Amino acid sequence: MFRPIVIVTCLIYLVQAHPDERLSTKQFMAKYGYPIEDHSVTTQDGYILTAQRIPHSPNGQKPTRVVLLVHGMGGKGANYLILGPPDALAFYMSDRGYDVWLFNARGTELSRKHKTLNPNRDRKKFWNFSWNEIALFDLPATIDYIVRKTGADKLFYVGHSQGTTSCLIMLSEVPEINDRISAAALLAPAVFLNLTKSPILTAASKLAGLAQVTSKSPLNLWMAVYFSKPKRLLGMFNWYELPMPNSPMLNNILLSLCRPPMDDLCLDIVYLIGGPTSGLVDKSIVPMALKFGISGIASKQIFHYGQVILSGEFKKYDYGSKGNLKMYNNTKPPLYQLHNVRAPMALFYSVEDPFGNNLMMEKLKIFLPNVALDNQMSLPNWNHLDFILARNLRQEVHEPLYELFKKYTDEL
């Protein structure tokens, strides 16, 4: 009964397969002549991360500066490889004399390790983090490792989405790291999210706010008791790690399904997260986006963004009055001090981005003392994921980013 379906699926797979989708990362890099190295980085709180390094380009140009590329939530360092050479940012920067480092935050495919905790057996403890911990532990440890390994005094930083959130928190809370950042490019900054149009983040924010339910309905009261408290919700479903389609089996299924005539549906699902479909993504890269684009998320990361949406404030995780007293010695979580961000910041954003539209950027610029570039995307319908997937990234983002970094390289 199922044999015809299997045969058709296999035929679609054979006809439409992307030539690189079955290659491992190292095989993919070797095919195009780029070396890649894995480097182990241990954080102060015991997480063991893997940073990936592209030390030089096959064009033989000796690197003269260093850049760290930081992924968004649910992504991984390989996000910056999806478009392939020469257009993906990792290859683009390597070809122009950069020693390129790909960051992989705790919980992602290559960073699911800890000195004492197991991500599967010790789920409650291992996955007890948001982007706050990524900012305060993962990024400083990785930057310190890179500086020691390369001998560079400073590096350039590129972050997408959560990679911008964590960058600003790091520079706010550990201000001495500003002196190690030559300049940072923030792609689709996710900071003041109260004006978001994302259905997923809106749902998360409502979930976080159900404690405010006042109806006497037994159902509403039950929901308020259980669903307003992330710990209880996560305990009920054991969703400390958000279920993601990054297992080999699920990934193979998605690779088989996201082909004509289903590829449009796949893109629509992707853009459910990132905003309106822009038409700037080639369907042919969908298999590579699935391969290099998806990795683990702690549910607490979602809840933290939900709290930011509800409050309209950029602040630390809200554990409730009692938890906040224990954590912060105050009944309310403190705000992040963005005025401490001294390093030059370049903002790349779009009116249509549900995570960081122009109104959100106007608010952000009030708090940042050193905005070196204000780049609102001119193309219509440019959305959150286009900063990683759009076919014309090179012209619209990478070239102005490179020119800005070149300016600060000349000043070194």
HELIX and SHEET records of a PDB file:
HELIX    1   1 ARG A    3  GLN A   16  1                                  14    
HELIX    2   2 THR A   25  LYS A   31  1                                   7    
HELIX    3   3 GLY A   77  LEU A   81  5                                   5    
HELIX    4   4 LEU A   89  SER A   94  1                                   6    
HELIX    5   5 ARG A  123  PHE A  126  1                                   4    
HELIX    6   6 TRP A  131  GLU A  133  1                                   3    
HELIX    7   7 ILE A  134  ASP A  138  3                                   5    
HELIX    8   8 LEU A  139  THR A  150  1                                  12    
HELIX    9   9 GLN A  162  GLU A  173  1                                  12    
HELIX   10  10 PRO A  175  ARG A  180  5                                   6    
HELIX   11  11 PRO A  199  ALA A  208  1                                  10    
HELIX   12  12 LEU A  210  GLN A  212  5                                   3    
HELIX   13  13 PRO A  218  PHE A  227  1                                  10    
HELIX   14  14 PRO A  230  PHE A  237  1                                   8    
HELIX   15  15 PRO A  248  LEU A  257  1                                  10    
HELIX   16  16 ASP A  263  GLY A  274  1                                  12    
HELIX   17  17 LYS A  283  ILE A  285  5                                   3    
HELIX   18  18 VAL A  286  GLY A  293  1                                   8    
HELIX   19  19 SER A  299  SER A  311  1                                  13    
HELIX   20  20 GLY A  320  TYR A  328  1                                   9    
HELIX   21  21 LEU A  338  ASN A  340  5                                   3    
HELIX   22  22 ASN A  358  PHE A  367  1                                  10    
HELIX   23  23 ASP A  386  LEU A  389  1                                   4    
HELIX   24  24 LEU A  393  LEU A  393  1                                   1    
HELIX   25  25 ARG A  394  HIS A  398  3                                   5    
HELIX   26  26 GLU A  399  ASP A  410  1                                  12    
SHEET    1   A 8 GLU A  37  THR A  42  0                                        
SHEET    2   A 8 TYR A  47  ILE A  54 -1                                        
SHEET    3   A 8 TYR A  98  LEU A 102 -1                                        
SHEET    4   A 8 ARG A  65  VAL A  70  1                                        
SHEET    5   A 8 LEU A 155  HIS A 160  1                                        
SHEET    6   A 8 ILE A 181  LEU A 187  1                                        
SHEET    7   A 8 MET A 345  TYR A 349  1                                        
SHEET    8   A 8 VAL A 371  GLN A 376  1                                        
SHEET    1   B 3 GLU A  37  THR A  42  0                                        
SHEET    2   B 3 TYR A  47  ILE A  54 -1                                        
SHEET    3   B 3 LYS A 113  HIS A 114 -1                                        
SHEET    1   C 2 GLU A 241  LEU A 242  0                                        
SHEET    2   C 2 ILE A 297  ALA A 298 -1                                        
END                                                                             
